[in-house]
Structure formats: structure tokens, C-alpha cells
């Protein structure tokens, strides 16, 4: 079972609805007046349901306490001020773990996979993550070494160096793909789709990432997923995980990443079938009530799918 993290936007007119602002709206693919929700969904096979959500507040909202209070935002949220989407994601991950919800791994797109702080905090919870990263993510094939800053020479001008030097060469993850021979790839059947099996080529390598601010070095495993599109071109995805070497196979890890497809299905169904984006409320409490009811309805739909899975089998 995976805990899938992603965000979804809801287009809104006006400026009174809680959290509404001109911001990038993912499902519209552009900057628009909208509300953005960071959501968590549980998924196993072809079964999925939302379990948590946090409303993202832009800087204009987070720095305007009067506006937040007028919208009915709780004091504890007001005190937190500006929170990034990865920070909201971690609150949900920790909350679900503390509630005793069982899941085997956390998955998310590059917004979350490229956030060093988020991955570090997931590590601290002793949870497995399988996160997409941007193609520009830099990594080290050989473990780098930090050397302390050199002492300032007597008689020289300027300030003493305070930052350690990092030895070793970093590379972008997409440059790794360019060095691979055809026999390096392993072909894996991911899952059944509407047109038959979805098949991808996968390559995995142990490497290291760094946090220059804290000077910490992390041992990671990178997967490169290559999928042939209908037009014959290849699509590449880069996935970072903290899975220990040998604990999971390439097939197991890439199937965890592939479950991210179902968070999009979650958004489609909770909006299209349940009407999560169809509301005329403005305040915090009313919005939370609406979102909670929609999630309960979606959970009921899931239980019915599970009840009749043998009579009406689904792809999985």
C-alpha cells in the first residue's frame, strides 16, 4: 500500500474564498485565480481513496493574519505562517503514521522528491520513500567528502572562509541515461492498462546526494524509467529512493513509483463523480466539511468496488 502525495487546483473567482490567490493551477497548467490543495491518497493495485488534505496558503495569505482570521483559519494554522507544499505533505505523512494508518511507502512527484528537508524527515520516521526527481537533480556516483575551510593566512584581506569544500564530481541524473548501453536496461511489466500491459525499461544505480546547508551526505538508490510512447519517442522518469540495497527488487520499486498514476485517478473521480470542486463556500470550516464529506463518499465508493471486485474485476 502506498501513501501518494500530490496537489490539485480548483479554479475560483473573486478574492474572499479561503486560500484563493493567483497561483499555478496544475490541472489547468497555468497561473490562475485558484485554491490549491495538497492531498494524500492510499493506493494498492487499482484501488485508491483520498485520506487527507491541507489547503496551501500563498505568502499573501500567510502574512495577513487579519485576513486569515476573517476566513476562520484556526489559530494553530495561523501561527505557522507560510508553509511550503512539501511541509504540508510531511504534516499529512506524520499524521497518518501517528493515526496508525498502515502504508508501505510514500510516493510523490519532483516537487517533493527534490526537497531535501522532506526526504530527511521521512527518513527520520523510518519510512520508505519512492520519489520522482527533476532531470536536473545532481547526484554523486562516488561518495563525496567535505573538507573543513582552510585557515585564514596572516596578513591577507577579507573574511575567513567558513564553508567546507566538497570534493568529488556531481552529475545530472539525465546525463546518466546517456551513458547506458541497451543491455543495461531491464524490461518490466508494470500493470495492465486499457490497451494491454504497460511496459517500461528500468535501470538502477546506487549513488549519493548532499545537503550543502547541513553538509550531510545521503546514500540513495536511483531508478531511471524509460517508456516508449505511441509516437515511438521515449519518456524518461527519474526516481530517488532510500531503499536499502537488496531489500527490494527493481520490479518492486518501479511498481511503487507507477502507483502515482492512481493519485490522478483519485482527483478525477473525486471531482467528476463526487463533485469536490463544485462548491460555493468561502470559509475554512465550510471548506473542510465539504472536503471531508467528499472523501467519505469516495471511501464508500471504494468499499463497494472492493465488495464486488470478483464480479466486476478491475485492472491491477
Secondary structure, 3 states (H helix, E strand, C coil): CEEEEEEEEEECCCCCCCCCEEEEECCCCEEEEEEEEEEEEEEECCEEEEEEEEEECCHHHHCCHHHHHHCCCCHHHHHHCCCCHHHHHHHHHHHHHHCCCCCCEEEECHHHHCCHHHHHHHHHCCCCEEEEECCCCEEECCCCEEECCCCCCCCCCCCCCCCCEEECCCEEHHHHHHCCCHHHCEEEEEEEECCEEEEEEEEEEEEEEEECCCCEEEEEEEEEEEEECCCCCEEEEEEEECCCCCCCCHHHHHHHHHCCHHHHHHHHHHHHCCCCCCCCCCCHHHHHHHHHHHHHHHHHHHHHHHHCCCCCCCCC
